[in-house]
Amino acid sequence: MKNSTMSTLADTKLPHLLTPLPGPKAKALLKRDAQFISPSYTRGYPLVAKRGRGAMIEDPDGNVFLDFAAGIAVAATGHCHPQVVEAIQKQAAELIHISGTDFYVPNMVELAEKLAEIAPGKDAKKVYFGNSGAEAIEAAIKLARYHTRRDKIIAFYGCFHGRTLGALSLTASKAVQRKGFGSLLGGVFHIPYPNSYRCPHGNPSPCTCVESATYLETEIFKRLVDPQDVAAIFVEPIQGEGGYVPAPKEFLVELQRICRKHGILLVSDEVQSGMGRTGKWWAGDFAGIEPDIVCVAKGIASGMPLSATIASAGIMDWKPGAHASTFGGNPVCVAASLATIDLLEREYIENARRMGDFILQRIADWPAKHKIVGDVRGRGLMLGVEIVKSQKTKEPAHDLREAIVDLAFTKGVLFLGAGDNTIRIAPPLLIDEEQADFAIRTLEACISEIAKSA
């Protein structure tokens, strides 16, 4: 029965709704969830996910949704890809856990070799494995301070690097993420992120925002911190939770130049933008940058908990015991990652590029057609649609964004917000043109409907 259900779901390419949402079984689960699950989670619409296959999600009432969120850009190869499932099942029957911290694991070495091969830059690489994006960031913070013997860190307004204490000290996305937790890591400074649509330096849109990099030398290094005290600068080549904002190439190149000049490590947070989502392995590849450290998670293992901190071999020079993880590099998660990388290499990175171009062409004229659309942007299948109250003032329209996302859910398509007022388009990388067309037509219909009440 289970195999029959999964086969049926695999053959379904578009939404199929049977009940009002949420249905009776979903409502029962929501009630239990409210009783036992932490209230800190940020649920929006009431999706209850029971099964997944490809780009489709089924709830317990039999309603089928087209997933254009991919578990926050995690399910790179889609839900339960047969090759990934097979790799997980095979590894689980051989070895589930031994801890790569204390012992040697063949597939852990194999994955490290592969990540070193595809990582940006020509230098030899070494890899540290963790379980989440936040852990990758924590490792990068510690490694940067250890290697440079400096203790200051610079990050950007709007950035999201995680919620654990060190990563949260870098995060500057929403105040609620910091409220109530007291003092965070000291020695962290934030500067404006290069938003081409909302240039923090007052330049007309679009702009290269190079000033967001040169601001370091004209202001920060003169007034707040000596560059010789700065261990690293953390940057997202495309800000994720900040609103799917791509950093202009000119900015990233200048930022790398400044880091090299002052002996500061450039850390690229590719947790959401990496692993082929943009149509290249790394979003930073569009600018040709070669970071000293790259942080990877989300799409690395198609939904299994795994992260990697990849650094030049000369930088990853910490001694045994300096940093480790009991579960990082778990054999089952690593097997899923190796299968994921194989699929990405063979077809899905190219599909992300092709489908991203298709969608971007479809939405490029939305600011001209829809008064509440301020900007469309992104690369590959990491695209953002920014919703505003007025195109002239660019005043963010958070409530309108939420209404659009909620309405799309009632029509069977799953989107998520990003930042205060952006809709993220981040489906599994295996979507086809029919699915892309349906999702974009649905999203545009929702925008039109909500705009009438704006």
C-alpha positions, 0 to 999 in steps of 0.5 A, a space after each residue: 500500500 505504501 509503495 502504491 501511494 508513493 508511486 502515485 505521488 511520484 506520478 503527480 506533477 501538479 497540485 491536487 486538493 481534496 479538502 478545505 485546508 487544513 483538512 480534518 487529519 491535519 487539524 488534529 495534528 496541529 492541535 497536538 503540535 500546539 500542545 507539545 512542540 516548542 512555540 519558537 518555530 515560525 510556522 506560517 500556513 498550516 501545511 502538514 507534510 506526510 509524504 514527499 516525492 520529487 517536487 510534490 508534498 502530500 498531507 495526511 488528508 490526501 491533498 497534494 502540493 507543489 513545493 516551491 520552498 524545498 524545505 528552505 532550499 534543502 531538498 535539492 534533488 527533490 523529496 525522497 529521490 530514489 537514488 538518495 533513498 537507496 544510498 541511505 538504505 544501503 548505508 543504514 544496513 552497513 553502518 549507522 554511526 561510529 563517530 568520525 571524531 574518534 575513528 576513520 570512516 571510508 565514505 567520510 574521506 570520499 566526501 571530503 575529497 569530492 568537496 575539496 574538488 568542487 570547492 572554489 579556488 585552486 588551493 588544496 582544501 581540508 573539510 570539517 563536518 558538522 550537522 547544520 548550517 549554524 555548526 558550519 558557521 561556528 566552526 568557521 568562526 573558531 577556525 578563523 580566530 584560531 588561525 589568524 590569532 585575531 578575535 574580531 569578526 565583520 558581518 553584514 546587516 540583513 545577514 542570517 548565519 544561524 541561531 546558535 550563540 556564535 552564529 547568532 552574534 553574526 546574524 543581523 536579520 531580525 531583532 526577534 532572533 536576538 531578543 531575550 538572549 543577553 550578551 552575544 559574542 564580543 568583537 563583532 561588527 556589522 556594515 551595510 549589505 550591497 543591495 542593488 535595489 535599495 542601495 545603502 549609499 543612496 545610489 540609483 537602482 540598480 547599482 554595484 554597491 562597491 561602497 559597501 566594501 570600500 566603507 571598510 577602509 574609509 570608515 570601519 578601519 579608521 573609526 571602529 577596529 584596526 584591520 590587523 585585529 580582524 580575523 574574518 569577514 563573513 558574507 553571503 554571496 546571495 543573502 538568504 533570510 535577508 530577502 534573496 539579495 544577490 551581492 553584485 560582482 563588483 562588490 564581492 571582487 572588491 571585498 576579496 581585494 580588501 581581505 587579501 590586503 589586510 590578511 583577513 580571511 574571507 568566509 563565504 556562507 553558501 549554506 543556502 546558495 551553494 550546492 548548485 542552487 544558482 546554476 553553478 556549484 557556488 553563488 560566489 562563482 559568478 563573481 569569480 571569488 576564491 574564499 578562504 573558508 566556505 560554509 555549506 549545508 542545506 542542499 548538501 545531502 537532500 534533507 539529511 542533517 549534514 554540513 561542511 566547513 571547507 578551508 584552504 589546507 594551510 588555514 585549517 591548521 588547528 590541532 587535535 581536540 581543538 574542534 570536533 563533533 560526535 555526529 558530524 560526518 555521520 555515515 548515513 548522511 554522508 552516503 546521502 550527500 555522495 548520491 546528491 552530488 552525483 545527481 547534481 553533477 549529472 543533471 540538476 545543476 544544469 536544470 537549475 540554471 535552465 529552469 531559473 532562466 525560464 522563471 526569471 524571463 517569466 517574472 522580469 516584467 512583473 514590476 511593470 505589470 504589478 504595482 506591488 512588485 518592487 523588484 525581481 532578482 536572483 540566480 538559478 532557482 534562488 529567486 526573490 520577488 519583493 513586495 512593496 506598498 509603493 514602487 516610488 517609496 519602496 516601502 516594504 509590504 510585509 502583510 501583503 507578502 504574507 497574504 500572497 504566500 498564504 493564498 498560494 497555499 490554498 491553491 496548492 503551491 508552497 512558497 516561503 517568505 524571505 526577509 521582511 517582504 520578499 517571496 522566495 522561489 526555491 524549489 527542488 532543482 529537478 522541477 520541469 517546465 510544466 511545474 515552473 509554469 504552473 507555480 509562476 502562473 499561480 503566484 502571479 494570480 495571487 499577486 494580482 488578487 492581493 493587489 486589488 485590496 492594496 
